[in-house]
Amino acid sequence: RQKDGILLSWSLMALIRLAQHPETHPALRRAGAAPSLSLFTRPNHRGKLTVRHDLLASMGLAFLSSSSSVEIRQEACSLVPLRTIPELVQLLRQRLQLSAEEVVAKKVFCGMPVDYRPRFAAQSLTLLCEASAAHSAIAWQSPLPSLLCQILGGELPNDAAANLPFGSPDVVEMSSRCRTALLFHAKKRNIAPAEALAALKRAPAAPKGTFAERGEANSKASQRPKSKL
């Protein structure tokens, strides 16, 4: 039984990495990925294993919510529990505050001994906030707005260097997208605390020099083949 649990954990990890790539979404939909992931979205704290299958599954569904297919997007969003938002925020904060060695040793990522880029957690939050007003409303009541202000204000480290080899957006870019999504939903509905709303509106687009440094590194690496990780 323990071996089965370990295999399940790594299978979910592989599935959410596939779901990061929009080009895989049609095939994942045909394979029934969303309903399959939804089977694991309930908390599993009672088991002997400490791996959070519910968070892994929720992240996979969050990535599927970026699909160009309206059906896939709506189905995936509806299956992500609202309680997931504060826990994803905590994942993002911890990765920004801890070293890669500490993250692996403490099994910060859903109880698994792996490192992850801050952008990975920020992306799942951003996609949910872009696709769902309900998840955005929960995000406004969480520490996410404050955390976004810290990231955009340069108080927390960026992960541009880790993302450049893959041609991926970094945590600052994702945070900027997430801010846009939160402000969009706040404008349409009265869901944002006044103080948090004002602070997020005041937050700068990015720490000074971030985009310039990224542009310089991109020009040097322009000849490298890039993937969409």
C-alpha positions as CSV (number, residue, x, y, z in Angstrom):
1,R,0.0,0.0,0.0
2,Q,2.8,2.4,0.8
3,K,4.4,1.6,-2.6
4,D,1.1,2.4,-4.3
5,G,1.0,5.8,-2.5
6,I,4.5,6.7,-3.7
7,L,3.7,5.7,-7.3
8,L,0.5,7.8,-7.1
9,S,2.4,10.8,-5.8
10,W,4.9,10.8,-8.6
11,S,2.2,10.0,-11.2
12,L,0.3,13.2,-10.1
13,M,3.6,15.1,-10.3
14,A,4.1,14.0,-13.9
15,L,0.5,14.8,-14.7
16,I,0.6,18.4,-13.4
17,R,3.9,19.0,-15.3
18,L,2.1,17.9,-18.5
19,A,-0.8,20.1,-17.7
20,Q,1.6,23.1,-17.6
21,H,1.8,22.9,-21.4
22,P,-1.5,24.0,-23.1
23,E,-0.7,21.9,-26.2
24,T,-1.3,18.8,-24.0
25,H,-4.8,19.9,-22.9
26,P,-6.8,18.3,-25.7
27,A,-5.1,14.9,-25.1
28,L,-5.5,15.2,-21.4
29,R,-9.2,16.0,-21.8
30,R,-9.7,13.0,-24.0
31,A,-8.0,10.9,-21.3
32,G,-10.3,12.2,-18.6
33,A,-7.6,14.1,-16.7
34,A,-9.8,16.6,-15.0
35,P,-12.3,14.2,-13.5
36,S,-9.4,11.9,-12.6
37,L,-7.6,14.7,-10.7
38,S,-10.8,15.6,-9.0
39,L,-10.8,12.2,-7.2
40,F,-7.8,13.4,-5.2
41,T,-8.9,16.9,-4.2
42,R,-10.2,16.0,-0.8
43,P,-7.6,16.3,2.0
44,N,-5.7,13.1,2.7
45,H,-4.1,14.0,6.0
46,R,-5.3,10.8,7.7
47,G,-3.1,8.5,5.6
48,K,0.4,7.4,6.8
49,L,2.0,9.2,3.9
50,T,2.4,13.0,4.3
51,V,2.1,13.8,0.6
52,R,-0.7,16.2,-0.1
53,H,-2.3,14.6,-3.1
54,D,-5.2,17.1,-2.8
55,L,-2.8,20.0,-3.4
56,L,-1.0,18.2,-6.3
57,A,-4.4,17.5,-7.9
58,S,-5.6,21.0,-7.4
59,M,-2.5,22.4,-9.1
60,G,-3.0,20.1,-12.1
61,L,-6.6,21.4,-12.4
62,A,-5.3,25.0,-12.1
63,F,-3.0,24.5,-15.1
64,L,-5.9,22.9,-17.1
65,S,-7.9,26.1,-16.3
66,S,-5.7,28.0,-18.8
67,S,-6.9,25.9,-21.7
68,S,-8.2,27.6,-24.8
69,S,-11.2,25.3,-24.7
70,V,-14.0,26.9,-22.7
71,E,-15.3,23.4,-21.7
72,I,-11.9,22.4,-20.3
73,R,-11.4,25.7,-18.5
74,Q,-14.8,25.7,-16.8
75,E,-14.6,22.1,-15.8
76,A,-11.1,22.4,-14.3
77,C,-11.9,25.6,-12.3
78,S,-15.1,24.1,-10.9
79,L,-13.2,21.1,-9.5
80,V,-10.6,23.1,-7.6
81,P,-11.7,23.6,-3.9
82,L,-11.7,27.2,-2.8
83,R,-9.8,26.2,0.3
84,T,-6.8,25.5,-2.0
85,I,-6.0,29.2,-2.5
86,P,-4.5,30.0,0.9
87,E,-2.4,26.8,0.8
88,L,-1.0,27.7,-2.6
89,V,-0.2,31.1,-1.3
90,Q,1.7,29.5,1.5
91,L,3.6,27.3,-1.0
92,L,4.6,30.4,-2.9
93,R,5.7,32.3,0.3
94,Q,7.8,29.4,1.6
95,R,9.6,28.9,-1.7
96,L,10.5,32.6,-1.7
97,Q,11.8,32.5,1.8
98,L,13.7,29.2,1.8
99,S,16.7,27.9,-0.1
100,A,16.3,25.0,-2.5
101,E,18.2,22.7,0.0
102,E,15.7,23.6,2.7
103,V,12.7,23.1,0.5
104,V,13.9,19.6,-0.4
105,A,14.9,18.7,3.1
106,K,11.6,19.9,4.7
107,K,9.5,18.5,1.8
108,V,7.8,21.8,1.5
109,F,6.3,21.0,-1.9
110,C,3.2,19.0,-0.9
111,G,5.3,16.7,1.2
112,M,7.6,15.6,-1.6
113,P,11.4,15.9,-1.6
114,V,11.6,18.1,-4.7
115,D,12.5,21.7,-5.4
116,Y,10.2,24.0,-7.3
117,R,10.4,27.4,-8.8
118,P,8.4,30.2,-7.1
119,R,6.9,30.8,-10.6
120,F,5.4,27.3,-10.5
121,A,3.2,28.2,-7.5
122,A,2.5,31.7,-8.7
123,Q,1.4,30.3,-12.1
124,S,-1.3,28.0,-10.5
125,L,-2.6,31.0,-8.4
126,T,-2.6,33.3,-11.4
127,L,-4.5,30.9,-13.7
128,L,-7.2,30.3,-11.0
129,C,-7.6,34.0,-10.4
130,E,-7.8,34.8,-14.1
131,A,-10.4,32.1,-14.8
132,S,-12.6,32.2,-11.6
133,A,-14.3,35.1,-9.8
134,A,-14.9,32.8,-6.8
135,H,-11.3,31.8,-6.4
136,S,-10.3,35.5,-6.8
137,A,-12.7,36.4,-4.0
138,I,-11.0,33.9,-1.7
139,A,-7.6,35.2,-2.8
140,W,-8.5,38.7,-1.8
141,Q,-9.2,37.4,1.8
142,S,-5.9,35.6,1.9
143,P,-2.3,36.9,2.3
144,L,-1.9,36.9,-1.5
145,P,-2.4,40.6,-2.2
146,S,0.2,41.5,0.4
147,L,2.6,38.8,-1.0
148,L,2.2,40.2,-4.5
149,C,3.0,43.7,-3.2
150,Q,6.2,42.3,-1.7
151,I,7.2,40.5,-4.9
152,L,6.5,43.4,-7.2
153,G,8.1,45.8,-4.8
154,G,11.4,43.9,-4.8
155,E,11.2,42.8,-1.1
156,L,11.3,39.2,-2.1
157,P,13.7,37.5,-4.6
158,N,12.9,37.0,-8.2
159,D,13.5,33.7,-10.0
160,A,14.4,35.1,-13.4
161,A,17.7,33.2,-13.6
162,A,16.0,29.9,-13.0
163,N,13.4,30.5,-15.7
164,L,15.6,31.9,-18.4
165,P,17.0,28.6,-19.7
166,F,13.4,27.5,-20.4
167,G,12.1,30.7,-21.8
168,S,9.5,30.8,-19.0
169,P,8.0,33.8,-17.3
170,D,9.4,34.4,-13.9
171,V,7.6,35.0,-10.6
172,V,7.5,38.8,-11.1
173,E,5.8,38.4,-14.4
174,M,3.3,36.0,-13.0
175,S,2.7,38.2,-10.0
176,S,1.9,41.1,-12.3
177,R,-0.6,38.9,-14.2
178,C,-2.1,37.8,-10.9
179,R,-2.4,41.4,-9.7
180,T,-4.2,42.3,-13.0
181,A,-6.6,39.4,-12.5
182,L,-7.4,40.4,-8.9
183,L,-8.0,44.0,-9.8
184,F,-10.2,43.0,-12.7
185,H,-12.5,41.0,-10.5
186,A,-12.4,43.6,-7.7
187,K,-13.6,46.2,-10.2
188,K,-16.6,44.1,-11.2
189,R,-17.5,42.9,-7.7
190,N,-17.1,44.3,-4.2
191,I,-14.8,41.6,-3.0
192,A,-11.6,43.4,-2.1
193,P,-10.7,44.8,1.4
194,A,-10.2,48.5,0.9
195,E,-6.6,48.6,2.4
196,A,-5.5,45.6,0.3
197,L,-7.0,47.0,-2.8
198,A,-5.2,50.4,-2.4
199,A,-1.9,48.7,-1.7
200,L,-2.1,46.4,-4.7
201,K,-3.0,49.4,-7.0
202,R,0.1,51.2,-5.7
203,A,2.5,48.3,-6.2
204,P,5.1,48.9,-8.9
205,A,5.0,46.8,-12.0
206,A,8.3,45.2,-11.2
207,P,11.5,45.8,-9.1
208,K,13.8,48.4,-10.8
209,G,16.1,46.8,-13.3
210,T,14.4,43.4,-13.4
211,F,13.1,43.6,-16.9
212,A,16.4,45.2,-18.2
213,E,18.4,42.4,-16.7
214,R,16.1,39.8,-18.1
215,G,16.2,41.4,-21.5
216,E,20.0,41.4,-21.5
217,A,20.2,37.7,-20.5
218,N,17.6,36.9,-23.2
219,S,19.6,38.5,-25.9
220,K,22.7,36.5,-24.9
221,A,20.6,33.3,-24.9
222,S,18.6,34.1,-28.0
223,Q,20.2,31.3,-30.0
224,R,19.3,28.6,-27.6
225,P,16.3,26.4,-28.2
226,K,13.5,27.1,-25.7
227,S,10.7,25.1,-24.3
228,K,7.5,26.3,-22.5
229,L,8.2,25.0,-19.0
